[in-house]
Amino acid sequence: MKKLLAAALLLLSMAESAPTLQAATIIYNPTIAQLPPVKNIVLVHGAFVDGSGWRPVFDILTKKGYKVSVVQQPLTSYEADLQAVKRVIDAQDGPCVLVAHSYGGAIITEAGNDPKVTALVYIAAHAPDAGENEADNGKKFPAAYKSLQKGADGKDNIAPESFAADFAADLPAVDANFTAHAQMPITDSVFHHVIVNPAWKTKPSWYMVAGADRIINPDLERMYAKRANSVTVEVAGASHSIYQSRPKEVSALIEKASAGK
């Protein structure tokens, strides 16, 4: 018995004194996958729309026991939008998964540095690197749509008559028509905000590519996902409104992020 105890103490001593080995490349913190699934989900809408488009995803996730918060950022300036997202993160009672569509991706790319955020989910969204903005990235991978209207007041919208084809081709016509006429004009300057500290470099990320997106070039979405080492899912035939038109697929990806899978 004394010999067994001595051997055990020796092994313990060796383990404590052994050098710590670290992987050469760490894509994300591996301890996240060992934690219980995160139950707080924060949803961030994109340009031209408000948070109501998240309703189908909200319904699916809340029925499964998730606590879901929908941000209603004003689209008046990048700083105001960022603060709106931070306000909702601050209100969470624990860790949260931060999800964004379209321009919202640029917001969570910085807001995601908050210590409460365990994972980032990009749904057909921008994920610029440090020194980049989404407008310039869009020029490198031109989008198919030509329906952007720039107002004299510095605010943009999509021409309503082209909205269904360019933004929401896989939504029922009645829903696409309503959304076209319920747009939130967005201040053009937000598209030129230069990212300083992208959270996807230190936080795990998941990405959904909309295969038939006309607002963001799917090749740009693929580039974002690959560069961030995101767990990536591509939905063929999905429009830019994928967050609204494909709620089951979107919800499933968010659940994977919640579980760190």
C-alpha positions as CSV (number, residue, x, y, z in Angstrom):
1,M,0.0,0.0,0.0
2,K,2.8,2.4,0.9
3,K,4.5,1.6,-2.5
4,L,1.3,2.4,-4.3
5,L,0.9,5.7,-2.4
6,A,4.5,6.6,-3.1
7,A,4.1,5.9,-6.8
8,A,1.0,8.0,-7.0
9,L,2.7,10.9,-5.3
10,L,5.6,10.6,-7.7
11,L,3.3,10.7,-10.7
12,L,1.5,13.7,-9.3
13,S,4.8,15.5,-8.8
14,M,5.9,14.8,-12.3
15,A,2.7,16.0,-13.8
16,E,2.9,19.3,-11.8
17,S,6.5,19.9,-12.9
18,A,6.0,18.9,-16.6
19,P,6.1,21.8,-19.1
20,T,2.8,23.0,-20.4
21,L,2.3,22.2,-24.1
22,Q,0.3,24.5,-26.3
23,A,-1.1,23.9,-29.8
24,A,0.8,25.7,-32.6
25,T,-2.5,27.2,-33.9
26,I,-5.5,27.9,-31.8
27,I,-8.6,28.8,-33.8
28,Y,-10.8,29.4,-30.8
29,N,-10.8,28.7,-27.0
30,P,-11.4,24.9,-26.7
31,T,-12.9,25.2,-23.2
32,I,-16.0,26.8,-24.7
33,A,-17.0,23.4,-26.1
34,Q,-16.7,21.9,-22.6
35,L,-19.1,24.4,-21.0
36,P,-22.9,23.9,-20.8
37,P,-24.8,25.3,-23.8
38,V,-25.3,29.0,-23.7
39,K,-29.0,29.9,-23.3
40,N,-28.9,33.7,-24.0
41,I,-29.2,34.6,-27.7
42,V,-28.9,38.2,-29.0
43,L,-30.1,38.9,-32.5
44,V,-29.0,41.9,-34.5
45,H,-30.7,43.0,-37.7
46,G,-29.1,44.4,-40.8
47,A,-29.5,47.4,-43.1
48,F,-32.9,48.6,-44.4
49,V,-34.9,46.4,-42.0
50,D,-35.7,46.2,-38.3
51,G,-35.6,43.3,-35.8
52,S,-39.1,42.0,-36.6
53,G,-37.7,39.9,-39.4
54,W,-36.1,37.7,-36.7
55,R,-39.6,36.6,-35.5
56,P,-39.5,33.1,-37.1
57,V,-36.1,32.4,-35.5
58,F,-37.2,33.9,-32.2
59,D,-40.2,31.6,-32.1
60,I,-38.2,28.5,-32.8
61,L,-35.5,29.2,-30.2
62,T,-37.8,30.4,-27.4
63,K,-39.9,27.3,-27.7
64,K,-36.7,25.3,-27.1
65,G,-36.0,27.2,-23.9
66,Y,-33.5,29.8,-25.1
67,K,-33.7,33.4,-23.8
68,V,-33.7,35.5,-27.0
69,S,-33.3,39.3,-27.2
70,V,-33.7,41.2,-30.4
71,V,-31.8,44.5,-30.8
72,Q,-33.5,47.4,-32.5
73,Q,-30.5,49.5,-33.4
74,P,-31.5,52.8,-35.1
75,L,-29.3,52.7,-38.2
76,T,-28.4,56.4,-37.7
77,S,-24.7,55.9,-37.1
78,Y,-22.3,53.0,-36.5
79,E,-21.6,54.3,-33.0
80,A,-25.3,54.5,-32.1
81,D,-25.9,51.0,-33.5
82,L,-22.9,49.6,-31.6
83,Q,-24.2,51.2,-28.3
84,A,-27.6,49.7,-28.9
85,V,-26.1,46.2,-29.2
86,K,-23.9,46.7,-26.2
87,R,-26.9,47.8,-24.1
88,V,-28.6,44.5,-24.8
89,I,-25.4,42.5,-24.1
90,D,-25.1,44.3,-20.8
91,A,-28.7,43.3,-19.9
92,Q,-28.0,39.6,-20.3
93,D,-27.9,37.6,-17.1
94,G,-24.9,35.5,-18.2
95,P,-23.0,34.4,-21.3
96,C,-24.6,35.0,-24.7
97,V,-24.3,34.1,-28.4
98,L,-24.2,37.1,-30.6
99,V,-26.0,36.7,-34.0
100,A,-26.1,39.2,-36.9
101,H,-27.5,39.5,-40.4
102,S,-26.0,41.7,-43.1
103,Y,-24.6,45.0,-41.9
104,G,-25.2,43.8,-38.4
105,G,-22.2,41.6,-38.9
106,A,-19.9,44.7,-38.9
107,I,-21.5,45.7,-35.5
108,I,-21.0,42.3,-33.8
109,T,-17.4,42.2,-35.2
110,E,-16.6,44.9,-32.6
111,A,-19.4,44.3,-30.0
112,G,-18.3,40.7,-29.8
113,N,-15.2,41.6,-27.8
114,D,-17.5,41.9,-24.8
115,P,-16.5,39.2,-22.2
116,K,-20.1,38.0,-22.0
117,V,-20.1,37.0,-25.7
118,T,-19.0,33.3,-26.1
119,A,-19.6,33.0,-29.9
120,L,-20.4,34.9,-33.0
121,V,-22.9,33.8,-35.7
122,Y,-22.9,35.6,-39.0
123,I,-25.9,35.1,-41.2
124,A,-25.1,36.4,-44.7
125,A,-23.3,39.1,-42.9
126,H,-20.2,41.3,-43.2
127,A,-17.2,40.3,-41.0
128,P,-14.5,42.9,-41.8
129,D,-10.9,42.6,-40.6
130,A,-9.0,45.4,-38.8
131,G,-8.6,48.4,-41.2
132,E,-11.5,47.2,-43.4
133,N,-15.0,48.5,-44.0
134,E,-17.8,46.7,-45.7
135,A,-18.2,49.2,-48.5
136,D,-14.7,48.6,-49.8
137,N,-15.0,44.9,-49.3
138,G,-18.1,45.0,-51.4
139,K,-16.1,46.6,-54.2
140,K,-13.7,43.7,-54.2
141,F,-16.6,41.3,-54.5
142,P,-19.3,43.3,-56.3
143,A,-22.9,42.4,-55.5
144,A,-25.6,41.7,-58.1
145,Y,-28.1,44.4,-57.0
146,K,-28.3,47.8,-58.6
147,S,-31.3,49.1,-56.6
148,L,-29.6,51.1,-53.9
149,Q,-31.1,54.6,-53.6
150,K,-29.0,57.3,-51.9
151,G,-31.0,60.2,-50.5
152,A,-30.0,63.9,-50.3
153,D,-30.2,63.5,-46.5
154,G,-27.4,60.9,-46.5
155,K,-29.7,57.9,-45.9
156,D,-30.0,54.9,-48.2
157,N,-32.8,52.5,-49.0
158,I,-33.6,49.8,-51.6
159,A,-36.0,50.8,-54.4
160,P,-39.3,49.2,-53.3
161,E,-40.1,47.9,-56.8
162,S,-36.8,46.0,-56.8
163,F,-36.7,44.9,-53.2
164,A,-38.4,41.5,-53.6
165,A,-36.0,40.4,-56.4
166,D,-32.9,41.8,-54.9
167,F,-33.4,41.3,-51.2
168,A,-36.1,38.8,-50.6
169,A,-36.6,36.5,-53.6
170,D,-37.4,33.4,-51.5
171,L,-40.0,35.2,-49.2
172,P,-43.7,34.9,-50.0
173,A,-44.6,37.8,-52.3
174,V,-46.9,39.4,-49.7
175,D,-44.1,39.4,-47.1
176,A,-41.5,40.8,-49.4
177,N,-43.8,43.5,-50.6
178,F,-44.6,44.6,-47.0
179,T,-40.9,44.6,-46.0
180,A,-40.1,46.7,-49.1
181,H,-42.5,49.3,-48.0
182,A,-41.6,49.2,-44.3
183,Q,-37.9,49.8,-44.8
184,M,-35.7,51.7,-42.3
185,P,-33.5,54.1,-44.2
186,I,-29.9,53.7,-43.1
187,T,-27.2,56.4,-42.8
188,D,-24.7,55.7,-45.7
189,S,-21.7,56.4,-43.5
190,V,-22.2,53.2,-41.5
191,F,-21.0,51.2,-44.5
192,H,-17.7,53.0,-44.3
193,H,-16.9,52.5,-40.7
194,V,-13.4,51.0,-40.3
195,I,-13.1,48.1,-38.0
196,V,-10.4,48.3,-35.3
197,N,-10.5,45.1,-33.3
198,P,-12.4,42.2,-34.9
199,A,-13.8,39.8,-32.3
200,W,-13.8,36.9,-34.7
201,K,-10.0,36.7,-34.3
202,T,-10.4,35.6,-30.6
203,K,-14.0,34.3,-30.5
204,P,-15.3,31.2,-32.2
205,S,-17.6,31.9,-35.1
206,W,-20.3,30.2,-37.2
207,Y,-21.2,31.5,-40.7
208,M,-24.2,30.9,-43.0
209,V,-23.7,31.7,-46.7
210,A,-26.8,32.6,-48.7
211,G,-26.2,30.9,-52.0
212,A,-28.4,33.3,-54.1
213,D,-27.6,36.5,-52.2
214,R,-27.8,39.6,-54.4
215,I,-27.1,42.2,-51.7
216,I,-23.8,40.7,-50.5
217,N,-21.8,38.6,-53.0
218,P,-21.8,35.0,-51.8
219,D,-18.1,34.8,-52.7
220,L,-17.5,37.7,-50.2
221,E,-19.5,35.7,-47.6
222,R,-17.3,32.6,-48.3
223,M,-14.2,34.7,-47.9
224,Y,-15.4,36.1,-44.6
225,A,-16.2,32.6,-43.3
226,K,-12.9,31.1,-44.5
227,R,-10.8,33.9,-43.1
228,A,-12.4,33.7,-39.7
229,N,-12.1,29.9,-39.6
230,S,-15.9,29.8,-39.1
231,V,-18.0,26.7,-38.9
232,T,-19.7,27.2,-42.2
233,V,-23.1,26.2,-43.7
234,E,-24.2,27.2,-47.2
235,V,-27.9,27.3,-48.2
236,A,-28.3,27.0,-51.9
237,G,-31.0,29.3,-53.4
238,A,-31.3,31.4,-50.3
239,S,-31.7,35.2,-50.8
240,H,-30.3,37.9,-48.5
241,S,-33.5,37.5,-46.4
242,I,-32.2,34.0,-45.3
243,Y,-32.6,35.0,-41.7
244,Q,-36.3,35.3,-42.3
245,S,-36.9,32.8,-45.1
246,R,-34.9,29.9,-43.7
247,P,-35.5,30.1,-39.9
248,K,-35.1,26.3,-39.3
249,E,-31.6,26.3,-40.8
250,V,-30.6,29.5,-39.1
251,S,-31.9,28.4,-35.8
252,A,-30.0,25.1,-36.1
253,L,-26.8,26.9,-36.7
254,I,-27.3,29.2,-33.7
255,E,-28.0,26.1,-31.6
256,K,-24.7,24.6,-32.7
257,A,-22.9,27.8,-31.7
258,S,-24.6,27.8,-28.4
259,A,-23.3,24.3,-27.8
260,G,-19.9,25.1,-29.2
261,K,-20.2,22.4,-32.0
